[in-house]
Amino acid sequence: MLEAAGQQVVGKTPPLSPKSVDTYRSRLMKKLGINDIAGLVKWAIRGRSSWMTADGECP
């Protein structure tokens, strides 16, 4: 759900508020040393690609 949904959609799903989503994302980015959303997306794609099969499917 988090991959396809925007912040407002995730924030409307109980119990997360938009402020909580912002806080969690900011903390994660700080721990990873990432400065922008594009960097976070690149990090997520690299991590996901490491456990995907050769045909792009998730095991």
C-alpha positions as CSV (number, residue, x, y, z in Angstrom):
1,M,0.0,0.0,0.0
2,L,2.8,2.4,0.8
3,E,4.4,2.0,-2.6
4,A,1.4,3.0,-4.6
5,A,-0.3,5.5,-2.2
6,G,0.6,9.1,-1.7
7,Q,1.1,10.7,1.7
8,Q,-2.5,11.9,2.1
9,V,-3.9,8.4,1.3
10,V,-1.6,6.7,3.8
11,G,-2.3,9.4,6.4
12,K,-6.1,8.8,6.1
13,T,-5.7,5.1,6.9
14,P,-6.0,4.7,10.6
15,P,-4.0,5.1,12.8
16,L,-1.4,7.1,10.9
17,S,-1.8,10.9,10.5
18,P,0.0,12.9,7.8
19,K,2.2,14.3,10.5
20,S,3.2,10.8,11.6
21,V,4.1,9.9,8.1
22,D,6.2,13.0,7.7
23,T,8.0,12.3,11.0
24,Y,8.7,8.6,10.2
25,R,10.0,9.5,6.8
26,S,12.2,12.3,8.1
27,R,13.7,10.0,10.8
28,L,14.4,7.3,8.3
29,M,16.0,9.7,5.9
30,K,18.2,11.1,8.7
31,K,19.3,7.6,9.7
32,L,20.1,6.7,6.1
33,G,21.9,9.9,5.4
34,I,19.4,10.7,2.6
35,N,18.6,14.4,1.9
36,D,15.6,14.3,-0.5
37,I,12.7,12.2,-1.5
38,A,14.3,11.2,-4.8
39,G,17.2,9.7,-2.8
40,L,14.8,7.8,-0.6
41,V,13.1,6.3,-3.7
42,K,16.4,5.3,-5.2
43,W,17.4,3.7,-1.9
44,A,14.1,1.7,-1.8
45,I,14.5,0.6,-5.5
46,R,18.1,-0.6,-4.9
47,G,17.0,-2.5,-1.8
48,R,14.1,-4.1,-3.5
49,S,16.0,-5.1,-6.6
50,S,18.5,-7.0,-4.4
51,W,15.8,-9.6,-3.4
52,M,13.8,-9.7,-6.7
53,T,14.1,-12.6,-9.0
54,A,15.7,-12.3,-12.4
55,D,12.3,-11.8,-14.1
56,G,11.4,-8.9,-11.7
57,E,9.0,-10.8,-9.5
58,C,9.1,-10.7,-5.8
59,P,9.5,-14.2,-4.1
